[in-house]
Amino acid sequence: MALLLTDTLFQYLRGDEWQHTIKTFVRSHCDEFKGVEASGYSHHHHKIWKDFKDMSENVLGFALDTVGGSIESLEKVPQKFLSYILLIGSFSR
């Protein structure tokens, strides 16, 4: 099951739908971060990050659900295995 979950996630993250979702979110919020030093983040910036996190978890949860998985089941996949999958993905571009 771990291989199925990570493969599904890997394929989804490389897909057009995910790329479009992320780029749209970033474009709509990037101006709010221009010129902000790391120590200058406000509650508003935190809310944007939280919205991004929630959106990402919802979209990825939906993708995993299509193969009978979930974010929770993905969290149980050993970290070493996930690191290996992500490393392979970085070389396949």
PyMOL Python script that loads the backbone (N, CA, C, O; Angstrom):
from pymol import cmd

cmd.read_pdbstr("""\
ATOM      1  N   MET A   1       0.828  -1.201   0.000  1.00  0.00           N
ATOM      2  CA  MET A   1       0.000   0.000   0.000  1.00  0.00           C
ATOM      3  C   MET A   1       0.868   1.259   0.000  1.00  0.00           C
ATOM      4  O   MET A   1       0.503   2.269  -0.602  1.00  0.00           O
ATOM      5  N   ALA A   2       2.020   1.195   0.678  1.00  0.00           N
ATOM      6  CA  ALA A   2       2.888   2.371   0.750  1.00  0.00           C
ATOM      7  C   ALA A   2       3.328   2.797  -0.642  1.00  0.00           C
ATOM      8  O   ALA A   2       3.357   3.988  -0.953  1.00  0.00           O
ATOM      9  N   LEU A   3       3.670   1.828  -1.475  1.00  0.00           N
ATOM     10  CA  LEU A   3       4.117   2.157  -2.824  1.00  0.00           C
ATOM     11  C   LEU A   3       2.985   2.784  -3.632  1.00  0.00           C
ATOM     12  O   LEU A   3       3.207   3.743  -4.372  1.00  0.00           O
ATOM     13  N   LEU A   4       1.789   2.254  -3.495  1.00  0.00           N
ATOM     14  CA  LEU A   4       0.635   2.813  -4.207  1.00  0.00           C
ATOM     15  C   LEU A   4       0.369   4.249  -3.769  1.00  0.00           C
ATOM     16  O   LEU A   4       0.127   5.116  -4.609  1.00  0.00           O
ATOM     17  N   LEU A   5       0.410   4.507  -2.475  1.00  0.00           N
ATOM     18  CA  LEU A   5       0.163   5.865  -1.968  1.00  0.00           C
ATOM     19  C   LEU A   5       1.228   6.841  -2.449  1.00  0.00           C
ATOM     20  O   LEU A   5       0.912   7.931  -2.925  1.00  0.00           O
ATOM     21  N   THR A   6       2.485   6.448  -2.324  1.00  0.00           N
ATOM     22  CA  THR A   6       3.549   7.369  -2.718  1.00  0.00           C
ATOM     23  C   THR A   6       3.584   7.566  -4.228  1.00  0.00           C
ATOM     24  O   THR A   6       3.870   8.665  -4.704  1.00  0.00           O
ATOM     25  N   ASP A   7       3.294   6.511  -4.984  1.00  0.00           N
ATOM     26  CA  ASP A   7       3.264   6.651  -6.436  1.00  0.00           C
ATOM     27  C   ASP A   7       2.126   7.574  -6.861  1.00  0.00           C
ATOM     28  O   ASP A   7       2.307   8.429  -7.728  1.00  0.00           O
ATOM     29  N   THR A   8       0.966   7.404  -6.258  1.00  0.00           N
ATOM     30  CA  THR A   8      -0.177   8.273  -6.564  1.00  0.00           C
ATOM     31  C   THR A   8       0.155   9.717  -6.235  1.00  0.00           C
ATOM     32  O   THR A   8      -0.107  10.619  -7.030  1.00  0.00           O
ATOM     33  N   LEU A   9       0.726   9.931  -5.074  1.00  0.00           N
ATOM     34  CA  LEU A   9       1.092  11.285  -4.662  1.00  0.00           C
ATOM     35  C   LEU A   9       2.147  11.871  -5.595  1.00  0.00           C
ATOM     36  O   LEU A   9       2.035  13.023  -6.014  1.00  0.00           O
ATOM     37  N   PHE A  10       3.152  11.099  -5.917  1.00  0.00           N
ATOM     38  CA  PHE A  10       4.221  11.548  -6.804  1.00  0.00           C
ATOM     39  C   PHE A  10       3.656  11.951  -8.167  1.00  0.00           C
ATOM     40  O   PHE A  10       3.995  13.012  -8.690  1.00  0.00           O
ATOM     41  N   GLN A  11       2.798  11.110  -8.739  1.00  0.00           N
ATOM     42  CA  GLN A  11       2.210  11.402 -10.041  1.00  0.00           C
ATOM     43  C   GLN A  11       1.325  12.654  -9.974  1.00  0.00           C
ATOM     44  O   GLN A  11       1.340  13.477 -10.888  1.00  0.00           O
ATOM     45  N   TYR A  12       0.568  12.789  -8.904  1.00  0.00           N
ATOM     46  CA  TYR A  12      -0.314  13.951  -8.771  1.00  0.00           C
ATOM     47  C   TYR A  12       0.488  15.240  -8.642  1.00  0.00           C
ATOM     48  O   TYR A  12       0.147  16.254  -9.252  1.00  0.00           O
ATOM     49  N   LEU A  13       1.544  15.199  -7.856  1.00  0.00           N
ATOM     50  CA  LEU A  13       2.365  16.403  -7.654  1.00  0.00           C
ATOM     51  C   LEU A  13       3.066  16.839  -8.937  1.00  0.00           C
ATOM     52  O   LEU A  13       3.396  18.015  -9.090  1.00  0.00           O
ATOM     53  N   ARG A  14       3.292  15.925  -9.841  1.00  0.00           N
ATOM     54  CA  ARG A  14       3.909  16.267 -11.128  1.00  0.00           C
ATOM     55  C   ARG A  14       2.880  16.651 -12.174  1.00  0.00           C
ATOM     56  O   ARG A  14       3.245  17.089 -13.265  1.00  0.00           O
ATOM     57  N   GLY A  15       1.605  16.495 -11.863  1.00  0.00           N
ATOM     58  CA  GLY A  15       0.542  16.730 -12.834  1.00  0.00           C
ATOM     59  C   GLY A  15       0.156  18.187 -12.999  1.00  0.00           C
ATOM     60  O   GLY A  15       0.484  19.041 -12.176  1.00  0.00           O
ATOM     61  N   ASP A  16      -0.548  18.442 -14.088  1.00  0.00           N
ATOM     62  CA  ASP A  16      -0.986  19.803 -14.434  1.00  0.00           C
ATOM     63  C   ASP A  16      -1.950  20.399 -13.420  1.00  0.00           C
ATOM     64  O   ASP A  16      -1.873  21.591 -13.124  1.00  0.00           O
ATOM     65  N   GLU A  17      -2.859  19.587 -12.882  1.00  0.00           N
ATOM     66  CA  GLU A  17      -3.860  20.114 -11.938  1.00  0.00           C
ATOM     67  C   GLU A  17      -3.188  20.681 -10.690  1.00  0.00           C
ATOM     68  O   GLU A  17      -3.516  21.783 -10.249  1.00  0.00           O
ATOM     69  N   TRP A  18      -2.243  19.922 -10.122  1.00  0.00           N
ATOM     70  CA  TRP A  18      -1.539  20.389  -8.931  1.00  0.00           C
ATOM     71  C   TRP A  18      -0.711  21.632  -9.243  1.00  0.00           C
ATOM     72  O   TRP A  18      -0.726  22.601  -8.484  1.00  0.00           O
ATOM     73  N   GLN A  19       0.006  21.598 -10.355  1.00  0.00           N
ATOM     74  CA  GLN A  19       0.830  22.736 -10.743  1.00  0.00           C
ATOM     75  C   GLN A  19      -0.021  23.996 -10.914  1.00  0.00           C
ATOM     76  O   GLN A  19       0.363  25.077 -10.469  1.00  0.00           O
ATOM     77  N   HIS A  20      -1.169  23.849 -11.559  1.00  0.00           N
ATOM     78  CA  HIS A  20      -2.062  24.993 -11.760  1.00  0.00           C
ATOM     79  C   HIS A  20      -2.580  25.519 -10.417  1.00  0.00           C
ATOM     80  O   HIS A  20      -2.609  26.728 -10.186  1.00  0.00           O
ATOM     81  N   THR A  21      -2.984  24.607  -9.545  1.00  0.00           N
ATOM     82  CA  THR A  21      -3.504  25.005  -8.227  1.00  0.00           C
ATOM     83  C   THR A  21      -2.463  25.788  -7.438  1.00  0.00           C
ATOM     84  O   THR A  21      -2.765  26.838  -6.871  1.00  0.00           O
ATOM     85  N   ILE A  22      -1.249  25.279  -7.403  1.00  0.00           N
ATOM     86  CA  ILE A  22      -0.182  25.932  -6.642  1.00  0.00           C
ATOM     87  C   ILE A  22       0.184  27.279  -7.250  1.00  0.00           C
ATOM     88  O   ILE A  22       0.291  28.278  -6.539  1.00  0.00           O
ATOM     89  N   LYS A  23       0.376  27.303  -8.562  1.00  0.00           N
ATOM     90  CA  LYS A  23       0.760  28.557  -9.216  1.00  0.00           C
ATOM     91  C   LYS A  23      -0.311  29.624  -9.046  1.00  0.00           C
ATOM     92  O   LYS A  23       0.010  30.795  -8.837  1.00  0.00           O
ATOM     93  N   THR A  24      -1.562  29.240  -9.131  1.00  0.00           N
ATOM     94  CA  THR A  24      -2.658  30.203  -8.951  1.00  0.00           C
ATOM     95  C   THR A  24      -2.640  30.768  -7.537  1.00  0.00           C
ATOM     96  O   THR A  24      -2.775  31.977  -7.349  1.00  0.00           O
ATOM     97  N   PHE A  25      -2.475  29.907  -6.550  1.00  0.00           N
ATOM     98  CA  PHE A  25      -2.443  30.366  -5.160  1.00  0.00           C
ATOM     99  C   PHE A  25      -1.257  31.302  -4.934  1.00  0.00           C
ATOM    100  O   PHE A  25      -1.410  32.376  -4.353  1.00  0.00           O
ATOM    101  N   VAL A  26      -0.089  30.896  -5.390  1.00  0.00           N
ATOM    102  CA  VAL A  26       1.122  31.706  -5.168  1.00  0.00           C
ATOM    103  C   VAL A  26       0.999  33.057  -5.869  1.00  0.00           C
ATOM    104  O   VAL A  26       1.307  34.090  -5.274  1.00  0.00           O
ATOM    105  N   ARG A  27       0.557  33.060  -7.116  1.00  0.00           N
ATOM    106  CA  ARG A  27       0.398  34.333  -7.841  1.00  0.00           C
ATOM    107  C   ARG A  27      -0.578  35.269  -7.140  1.00  0.00           C
ATOM    108  O   ARG A  27      -0.376  36.483  -7.117  1.00  0.00           O
ATOM    109  N   SER A  28      -1.631  34.703  -6.572  1.00  0.00           N
ATOM    110  CA  SER A  28      -2.638  35.553  -5.944  1.00  0.00           C
ATOM    111  C   SER A  28      -2.184  36.109  -4.595  1.00  0.00           C
ATOM    112  O   SER A  28      -2.829  37.006  -4.051  1.00  0.00           O
ATOM    113  N   HIS A  29      -1.076  35.585  -4.047  1.00  0.00           N
ATOM    114  CA  HIS A  29      -0.621  36.052  -2.736  1.00  0.00           C
ATOM    115  C   HIS A  29       0.819  36.567  -2.705  1.00  0.00           C
ATOM    116  O   HIS A  29       1.254  37.094  -1.681  1.00  0.00           O
ATOM    117  N   CYS A  30       1.561  36.426  -3.791  1.00  0.00           N
ATOM    118  CA  CYS A  30       2.991  36.755  -3.729  1.00  0.00           C
ATOM    119  C   CYS A  30       3.261  38.228  -3.435  1.00  0.00           C
ATOM    120  O   CYS A  30       4.248  38.543  -2.769  1.00  0.00           O
ATOM    121  N   ASP A  31       2.426  39.124  -3.905  1.00  0.00           N
ATOM    122  CA  ASP A  31       2.652  40.550  -3.644  1.00  0.00           C
ATOM    123  C   ASP A  31       2.612  40.872  -2.158  1.00  0.00           C
ATOM    124  O   ASP A  31       3.261  41.815  -1.706  1.00  0.00           O
ATOM    125  N   GLU A  32       1.853  40.093  -1.400  1.00  0.00           N
ATOM    126  CA  GLU A  32       1.728  40.357   0.031  1.00  0.00           C
ATOM    127  C   GLU A  32       3.006  40.013   0.800  1.00  0.00           C
ATOM    128  O   GLU A  32       3.156  40.406   1.957  1.00  0.00           O
ATOM    129  N   PHE A  33       3.921  39.287   0.168  1.00  0.00           N
ATOM    130  CA  PHE A  33       5.164  38.904   0.824  1.00  0.00           C
ATOM    131  C   PHE A  33       6.373  39.685   0.334  1.00  0.00           C
ATOM    132  O   PHE A  33       7.469  39.524   0.870  1.00  0.00           O
ATOM    133  N   LYS A  34       6.191  40.522  -0.669  1.00  0.00           N
ATOM    134  CA  LYS A  34       7.318  41.294  -1.199  1.00  0.00           C
ATOM    135  C   LYS A  34       7.859  42.244  -0.136  1.00  0.00           C
ATOM    136  O   LYS A  34       7.120  42.986   0.513  1.00  0.00           O
ATOM    137  N   GLY A  35       9.165  42.189   0.011  1.00  0.00           N
ATOM    138  CA  GLY A  35       9.828  43.102   0.930  1.00  0.00           C
ATOM    139  C   GLY A  35       9.647  42.781   2.394  1.00  0.00           C
ATOM    140  O   GLY A  35      10.053  43.576   3.241  1.00  0.00           O
ATOM    141  N   VAL A  36       9.060  41.656   2.726  1.00  0.00           N
ATOM    142  CA  VAL A  36       8.850  41.297   4.128  1.00  0.00           C
ATOM    143  C   VAL A  36      10.026  40.464   4.611  1.00  0.00           C
ATOM    144  O   VAL A  36      10.344  39.424   4.035  1.00  0.00           O
ATOM    145  N   GLU A  37      10.661  40.929   5.668  1.00  0.00           N
ATOM    146  CA  GLU A  37      11.747  40.163   6.283  1.00  0.00           C
ATOM    147  C   GLU A  37      11.125  39.020   7.084  1.00  0.00           C
ATOM    148  O   GLU A  37       9.967  39.098   7.493  1.00  0.00           O
ATOM    149  N   ALA A  38      11.899  37.962   7.304  1.00  0.00           N
ATOM    150  CA  ALA A  38      11.393  36.799   8.042  1.00  0.00           C
ATOM    151  C   ALA A  38      10.819  37.186   9.400  1.00  0.00           C
ATOM    152  O   ALA A  38       9.847  36.584   9.855  1.00  0.00           O
ATOM    153  N   SER A  39      11.404  38.174  10.043  1.00  0.00           N
ATOM    154  CA  SER A  39      10.912  38.578  11.363  1.00  0.00           C
ATOM    155  C   SER A  39       9.686  39.480  11.266  1.00  0.00           C
ATOM    156  O   SER A  39       9.085  39.825  12.283  1.00  0.00           O
ATOM    157  N   GLY A  40       9.316  39.862  10.046  1.00  0.00           N
ATOM    158  CA  GLY A  40       8.199  40.787   9.889  1.00  0.00           C
ATOM    159  C   GLY A  40       6.883  40.157   9.472  1.00  0.00           C
ATOM    160  O   GLY A  40       5.951  40.863   9.085  1.00  0.00           O
ATOM    161  N   TYR A  41       6.795  38.824   9.547  1.00  0.00           N
ATOM    162  CA  TYR A  41       5.540  38.180   9.179  1.00  0.00           C
ATOM    163  C   TYR A  41       4.455  38.516  10.185  1.00  0.00           C
ATOM    164  O   TYR A  41       4.688  38.543  11.393  1.00  0.00           O
ATOM    165  N   SER A  42       3.275  38.769   9.664  1.00  0.00           N
ATOM    166  CA  SER A  42       2.145  39.149  10.516  1.00  0.00           C
ATOM    167  C   SER A  42       1.160  37.992  10.636  1.00  0.00           C
ATOM    168  O   SER A  42       1.356  36.919  10.065  1.00  0.00           O
ATOM    169  N   HIS A  43       0.108  38.239  11.386  1.00  0.00           N
ATOM    170  CA  HIS A  43      -0.968  37.245  11.503  1.00  0.00           C
ATOM    171  C   HIS A  43      -1.617  37.011  10.140  1.00  0.00           C
ATOM    172  O   HIS A  43      -2.068  35.905   9.839  1.00  0.00           O
ATOM    173  N   HIS A  44      -1.657  38.037   9.337  1.00  0.00           N
ATOM    174  CA  HIS A  44      -2.211  37.913   7.985  1.00  0.00           C
ATOM    175  C   HIS A  44      -1.380  36.939   7.148  1.00  0.00           C
ATOM    176  O   HIS A  44      -1.936  36.125   6.410  1.00  0.00           O
ATOM    177  N   HIS A  45      -0.053  37.020   7.259  1.00  0.00           N
ATOM    178  CA  HIS A  45       0.827  36.111   6.537  1.00  0.00           C
ATOM    179  C   HIS A  45       0.630  34.674   7.031  1.00  0.00           C
ATOM    180  O   HIS A  45       0.632  33.726   6.246  1.00  0.00           O
ATOM    181  N   HIS A  46       0.463  34.538   8.335  1.00  0.00           N
ATOM    182  CA  HIS A  46       0.223  33.211   8.905  1.00  0.00           C
ATOM    183  C   HIS A  46      -1.081  32.631   8.380  1.00  0.00           C
ATOM    184  O   HIS A  46      -1.161  31.434   8.105  1.00  0.00           O
ATOM    185  N   LYS A  47      -2.098  33.466   8.241  1.00  0.00           N
ATOM    186  CA  LYS A  47      -3.380  33.000   7.712  1.00  0.00           C
ATOM    187  C   LYS A  47      -3.224  32.519   6.258  1.00  0.00           C
ATOM    188  O   LYS A  47      -3.815  31.513   5.867  1.00  0.00           O
ATOM    189  N   ILE A  48      -2.435  33.237   5.474  1.00  0.00           N
ATOM    190  CA  ILE A  48      -2.193  32.811   4.091  1.00  0.00           C
ATOM    191  C   ILE A  48      -1.502  31.452   4.086  1.00  0.00           C
ATOM    192  O   ILE A  48      -1.872  30.566   3.315  1.00  0.00           O
ATOM    193  N   TRP A  49      -0.502  31.287   4.944  1.00  0.00           N
ATOM    194  CA  TRP A  49       0.183  30.002   5.034  1.00  0.00           C
ATOM    195  C   TRP A  49      -0.786  28.901   5.450  1.00  0.00           C
ATOM    196  O   TRP A  49      -0.765  27.804   4.892  1.00  0.00           O
ATOM    197  N   LYS A  50      -1.636  29.198   6.435  1.00  0.00           N
ATOM    198  CA  LYS A  50      -2.622  28.213   6.910  1.00  0.00           C
ATOM    199  C   LYS A  50      -3.597  27.867   5.796  1.00  0.00           C
ATOM    200  O   LYS A  50      -3.939  26.697   5.625  1.00  0.00           O
ATOM    201  N   ASP A  51      -4.051  28.852   5.037  1.00  0.00           N
ATOM    202  CA  ASP A  51      -4.949  28.589   3.902  1.00  0.00           C
ATOM    203  C   ASP A  51      -4.260  27.686   2.873  1.00  0.00           C
ATOM    204  O   ASP A  51      -4.880  26.776   2.322  1.00  0.00           O
ATOM    205  N   PHE A  52      -2.977  27.947   2.623  1.00  0.00           N
ATOM    206  CA  PHE A  52      -2.220  27.125   1.686  1.00  0.00           C
ATOM    207  C   PHE A  52      -2.104  25.693   2.197  1.00  0.00           C
ATOM    208  O   PHE A  52      -2.306  24.738   1.447  1.00  0.00           O
ATOM    209  N   LYS A  53      -1.781  25.557   3.458  1.00  0.00           N
ATOM    210  CA  LYS A  53      -1.650  24.233   4.079  1.00  0.00           C
ATOM    211  C   LYS A  53      -2.970  23.477   3.988  1.00  0.00           C
ATOM    212  O   LYS A  53      -2.992  22.316   3.579  1.00  0.00           O
ATOM    213  N   ASP A  54      -4.063  24.123   4.363  1.00  0.00           N
ATOM    214  CA  ASP A  54      -5.379  23.482   4.325  1.00  0.00           C
ATOM    215  C   ASP A  54      -5.757  23.088   2.903  1.00  0.00           C
ATOM    216  O   ASP A  54      -6.245  21.981   2.670  1.00  0.00           O
ATOM    217  N   MET A  55      -5.532  23.996   1.949  1.00  0.00           N
ATOM    218  CA  MET A  55      -5.845  23.705   0.555  1.00  0.00           C
ATOM    219  C   MET A  55      -5.030  22.512   0.073  1.00  0.00           C
ATOM    220  O   MET A  55      -5.563  21.612  -0.576  1.00  0.00           O
ATOM    221  N   SER A  56      -3.749  22.505   0.387  1.00  0.00           N
ATOM    222  CA  SER A  56      -2.870  21.413  -0.038  1.00  0.00           C
ATOM    223  C   SER A  56      -3.329  20.083   0.544  1.00  0.00           C
ATOM    224  O   SER A  56      -3.411  19.085  -0.173  1.00  0.00           O
ATOM    225  N   GLU A  57      -3.626  20.063   1.828  1.00  0.00           N
ATOM    226  CA  GLU A  57      -4.073  18.826   2.457  1.00  0.00           C
ATOM    227  C   GLU A  57      -5.388  18.342   1.866  1.00  0.00           C
ATOM    228  O   GLU A  57      -5.576  17.141   1.672  1.00  0.00           O
ATOM    229  N   ASN A  58      -6.296  19.263   1.580  1.00  0.00           N
ATOM    230  CA  ASN A  58      -7.577  18.862   0.996  1.00  0.00           C
ATOM    231  C   ASN A  58      -7.398  18.282  -0.400  1.00  0.00           C
ATOM    232  O   ASN A  58      -7.963  17.236  -0.718  1.00  0.00           O
ATOM    233  N   VAL A  59      -6.617  18.954  -1.225  1.00  0.00           N
ATOM    234  CA  VAL A  59      -6.408  18.492  -2.602  1.00  0.00           C
ATOM    235  C   VAL A  59      -5.658  17.167  -2.612  1.00  0.00           C
ATOM    236  O   VAL A  59      -6.038  16.244  -3.331  1.00  0.00           O
ATOM    237  N   LEU A  60      -4.597  17.067  -1.820  1.00  0.00           N
ATOM    238  CA  LEU A  60      -3.823  15.824  -1.772  1.00  0.00           C
ATOM    239  C   LEU A  60      -4.639  14.696  -1.147  1.00  0.00           C
ATOM    240  O   LEU A  60      -4.529  13.543  -1.562  1.00  0.00           O
ATOM    241  N   GLY A  61      -5.451  15.029  -0.156  1.00  0.00           N
ATOM    242  CA  GLY A  61      -6.335  14.028   0.445  1.00  0.00           C
ATOM    243  C   GLY A  61      -7.310  13.466  -0.570  1.00  0.00           C
ATOM    244  O   GLY A  61      -7.580  12.265  -0.581  1.00  0.00           O
ATOM    245  N   PHE A  62      -7.837  14.327  -1.419  1.00  0.00           N
ATOM    246  CA  PHE A  62      -8.743  13.880  -2.475  1.00  0.00           C
ATOM    247  C   PHE A  62      -8.015  12.956  -3.449  1.00  0.00           C
ATOM    248  O   PHE A  62      -8.556  11.924  -3.847  1.00  0.00           O
ATOM    249  N   ALA A  63      -6.798  13.318  -3.832  1.00  0.00           N
ATOM    250  CA  ALA A  63      -6.022  12.484  -4.756  1.00  0.00           C
ATOM    251  C   ALA A  63      -5.734  11.119  -4.135  1.00  0.00           C
ATOM    252  O   ALA A  63      -5.852  10.098  -4.812  1.00  0.00           O
ATOM    253  N   LEU A  64      -5.364  11.092  -2.875  1.00  0.00           N
ATOM    254  CA  LEU A  64      -5.090   9.823  -2.198  1.00  0.00           C
ATOM    255  C   LEU A  64      -6.356   8.999  -2.012  1.00  0.00           C
ATOM    256  O   LEU A  64      -6.319   7.770  -2.065  1.00  0.00           O
ATOM    257  N   ASP A  65      -7.469   9.676  -1.796  1.00  0.00           N
ATOM    258  CA  ASP A  65      -8.746   8.990  -1.616  1.00  0.00           C
ATOM    259  C   ASP A  65      -9.125   8.180  -2.854  1.00  0.00           C
ATOM    260  O   ASP A  65      -9.804   7.159  -2.744  1.00  0.00           O
ATOM    261  N   THR A  66      -8.696   8.625  -4.015  1.00  0.00           N
ATOM    262  CA  THR A  66      -9.036   7.916  -5.254  1.00  0.00           C
ATOM    263  C   THR A  66      -8.428   6.509  -5.296  1.00  0.00           C
ATOM    264  O   THR A  66      -8.897   5.658  -6.051  1.00  0.00           O
ATOM    265  N   VAL A  67      -7.388   6.258  -4.490  1.00  0.00           N
ATOM    266  CA  VAL A  67      -6.788   4.928  -4.435  1.00  0.00           C
ATOM    267  C   VAL A  67      -6.993   4.284  -3.060  1.00  0.00           C
ATOM    268  O   VAL A  67      -6.297   3.336  -2.698  1.00  0.00           O
ATOM    269  N   GLY A  68      -7.956   4.812  -2.305  1.00  0.00           N
ATOM    270  CA  GLY A  68      -8.273   4.233  -1.004  1.00  0.00           C
ATOM    271  C   GLY A  68      -7.345   4.649   0.111  1.00  0.00           C
ATOM    272  O   GLY A  68      -7.297   3.997   1.153  1.00  0.00           O
ATOM    273  N   GLY A  69      -6.606   5.725  -0.089  1.00  0.00           N
ATOM    274  CA  GLY A  69      -5.679   6.205   0.930  1.00  0.00           C
ATOM    275  C   GLY A  69      -6.157   7.487   1.568  1.00  0.00           C
ATOM    276  O   GLY A  69      -7.275   7.939   1.318  1.00  0.00           O
ATOM    277  N   SER A  70      -5.321   8.066   2.381  1.00  0.00           N
ATOM    278  CA  SER A  70      -5.624   9.322   3.065  1.00  0.00           C
ATOM    279  C   SER A  70      -4.313   9.964   3.502  1.00  0.00           C
ATOM    280  O   SER A  70      -3.251   9.344   3.443  1.00  0.00           O
ATOM    281  N   ILE A  71      -4.405  11.202   3.936  1.00  0.00           N
ATOM    282  CA  ILE A  71      -3.227  11.881   4.484  1.00  0.00           C
ATOM    283  C   ILE A  71      -2.717  11.087   5.692  1.00  0.00           C
ATOM    284  O   ILE A  71      -1.510  10.916   5.865  1.00  0.00           O
ATOM    285  N   GLU A  72      -3.648  10.605   6.526  1.00  0.00           N
ATOM    286  CA  GLU A  72      -3.264   9.839   7.712  1.00  0.00           C
ATOM    287  C   GLU A  72      -2.520   8.561   7.337  1.00  0.00           C
ATOM    288  O   GLU A  72      -1.538   8.206   7.989  1.00  0.00           O
ATOM    289  N   SER A  73      -2.977   7.865   6.291  1.00  0.00           N
ATOM    290  CA  SER A  73      -2.283   6.636   5.884  1.00  0.00           C
ATOM    291  C   SER A  73      -0.908   6.958   5.294  1.00  0.00           C
ATOM    292  O   SER A  73       0.034   6.180   5.447  1.00  0.00           O
ATOM    293  N   LEU A  74      -0.797   8.099   4.626  1.00  0.00           N
ATOM    294  CA  LEU A  74       0.492   8.502   4.077  1.00  0.00           C
ATOM    295  C   LEU A  74       1.467   8.829   5.204  1.00  0.00           C
ATOM    296  O   LEU A  74       2.663   8.560   5.089  1.00  0.00           O
ATOM    297  N   GLU A  75       0.962   9.405   6.291  1.00  0.00           N
ATOM    298  CA  GLU A  75       1.825   9.740   7.424  1.00  0.00           C
ATOM    299  C   GLU A  75       2.434   8.499   8.065  1.00  0.00           C
ATOM    300  O   GLU A  75       3.456   8.591   8.745  1.00  0.00           O
ATOM    301  N   LYS A  76       1.814   7.337   7.853  1.00  0.00           N
ATOM    302  CA  LYS A  76       2.320   6.091   8.428  1.00  0.00           C
ATOM    303  C   LYS A  76       3.408   5.451   7.571  1.00  0.00           C
ATOM    304  O   LYS A  76       4.085   4.523   8.014  1.00  0.00           O
ATOM    305  N   VAL A  77       3.576   5.942   6.353  1.00  0.00           N
ATOM    306  CA  VAL A  77       4.634   5.418   5.483  1.00  0.00           C
ATOM    307  C   VAL A  77       5.968   5.838   6.085  1.00  0.00           C
ATOM    308  O   VAL A  77       6.152   7.006   6.428  1.00  0.00           O
ATOM    309  N   PRO A  78       6.892   4.905   6.215  1.00  0.00           N
ATOM    310  CA  PRO A  78       8.188   5.255   6.822  1.00  0.00           C
ATOM    311  C   PRO A  78       8.852   6.436   6.115  1.00  0.00           C
ATOM    312  O   PRO A  78       8.866   6.511   4.886  1.00  0.00           O
ATOM    313  N   GLN A  79       9.395   7.347   6.901  1.00  0.00           N
ATOM    314  CA  GLN A  79      10.025   8.560   6.377  1.00  0.00           C
ATOM    315  C   GLN A  79      11.158   8.234   5.416  1.00  0.00           C
ATOM    316  O   GLN A  79      11.354   8.935   4.423  1.00  0.00           O
ATOM    317  N   LYS A  80      11.894   7.189   5.701  1.00  0.00           N
ATOM    318  CA  LYS A  80      13.005   6.797   4.838  1.00  0.00           C
ATOM    319  C   LYS A  80      12.490   6.455   3.433  1.00  0.00           C
ATOM    320  O   LYS A  80      13.115   6.819   2.437  1.00  0.00           O
ATOM    321  N   PHE A  81      11.364   5.766   3.358  1.00  0.00           N
ATOM    322  CA  PHE A  81      10.771   5.390   2.079  1.00  0.00           C
ATOM    323  C   PHE A  81      10.317   6.636   1.317  1.00  0.00           C
ATOM    324  O   PHE A  81      10.553   6.747   0.114  1.00  0.00           O
ATOM    325  N   LEU A  82       9.670   7.570   2.012  1.00  0.00           N
ATOM    326  CA  LEU A  82       9.224   8.804   1.366  1.00  0.00           C
ATOM    327  C   LEU A  82      10.411   9.606   0.846  1.00  0.00           C
ATOM    328  O   LEU A  82      10.352  10.150  -0.257  1.00  0.00           O
ATOM    329  N   SER A  83      11.476   9.684   1.617  1.00  0.00           N
ATOM    330  CA  SER A  83      12.665  10.413   1.183  1.00  0.00           C
ATOM    331  C   SER A  83      13.236   9.801  -0.084  1.00  0.00           C
ATOM    332  O   SER A  83      13.670  10.518  -0.985  1.00  0.00           O
ATOM    333  N   TYR A  84      13.237   8.482  -0.153  1.00  0.00           N
ATOM    334  CA  TYR A  84      13.738   7.787  -1.337  1.00  0.00           C
ATOM    335  C   TYR A  84      12.892   8.110  -2.560  1.00  0.00           C
ATOM    336  O   TYR A  84      13.428   8.372  -3.637  1.00  0.00           O
ATOM    337  N   ILE A  85      11.579   8.091  -2.398  1.00  0.00           N
ATOM    338  CA  ILE A  85      10.664   8.390  -3.506  1.00  0.00           C
ATOM    339  C   ILE A  85      10.870   9.826  -3.984  1.00  0.00           C
ATOM    340  O   ILE A  85      10.918  10.076  -5.188  1.00  0.00           O
ATOM    341  N   LEU A  86      10.991  10.760  -3.059  1.00  0.00           N
ATOM    342  CA  LEU A  86      11.186  12.160  -3.434  1.00  0.00           C
ATOM    343  C   LEU A  86      12.535  12.365  -4.112  1.00  0.00           C
ATOM    344  O   LEU A  86      12.651  13.175  -5.031  1.00  0.00           O
ATOM    345  N   LEU A  87      13.559  11.635  -3.665  1.00  0.00           N
ATOM    346  CA  LEU A  87      14.873  11.734  -4.280  1.00  0.00           C
ATOM    347  C   LEU A  87      14.820  11.240  -5.729  1.00  0.00           C
ATOM    348  O   LEU A  87      15.384  11.867  -6.626  1.00  0.00           O
ATOM    349  N   ILE A  88      14.148  10.126  -5.948  1.00  0.00           N
ATOM    350  CA  ILE A  88      14.007   9.600  -7.305  1.00  0.00           C
ATOM    351  C   ILE A  88      13.295  10.631  -8.191  1.00  0.00           C
ATOM    352  O   ILE A  88      13.693  10.863  -9.333  1.00  0.00           O
ATOM    353  N   GLY A  89      12.245  11.239  -7.651  1.00  0.00           N
ATOM    354  CA  GLY A  89      11.490  12.229  -8.410  1.00  0.00           C
ATOM    355  C   GLY A  89      12.319  13.430  -8.803  1.00  0.00           C
ATOM    356  O   GLY A  89      12.121  13.993  -9.880  1.00  0.00           O
ATOM    357  N   SER A  90      13.238  13.829  -7.953  1.00  0.00           N
ATOM    358  CA  SER A  90      14.044  15.019  -8.263  1.00  0.00           C
ATOM    359  C   SER A  90      15.018  14.760  -9.405  1.00  0.00           C
ATOM    360  O   SER A  90      15.447  15.701 -10.074  1.00  0.00           O
ATOM    361  N   PHE A  91      15.370  13.509  -9.637  1.00  0.00           N
ATOM    362  CA  PHE A  91      16.280  13.168 -10.731  1.00  0.00           C
ATOM    363  C   PHE A  91      15.546  12.883 -12.034  1.00  0.00           C
ATOM    364  O   PHE A  91      16.170  12.824 -13.093  1.00  0.00           O
ATOM    365  N   SER A  92      14.235  12.706 -11.970  1.00  0.00           N
ATOM    366  CA  SER A  92      13.500  12.333 -13.182  1.00  0.00           C
ATOM    367  C   SER A  92      12.977  13.535 -13.954  1.00  0.00           C
ATOM    368  O   SER A  92      12.279  13.362 -14.953  1.00  0.00           O
ATOM    369  N   ARG A  93      13.289  14.716 -13.530  1.00  0.00           N
ATOM    370  CA  ARG A  93      12.807  15.924 -14.228  1.00  0.00           C
ATOM    371  C   ARG A  93      13.696  16.283 -15.357  1.00  0.00           C
ATOM    372  O   ARG A  93      13.445  17.267 -16.052  1.00  0.00           O
TER     373      ARG A  93
END
""", "prot")
cmd.dss("prot")
cmd.show_as("cartoon", "prot")
cmd.util.cbc("prot")
cmd.orient("prot")
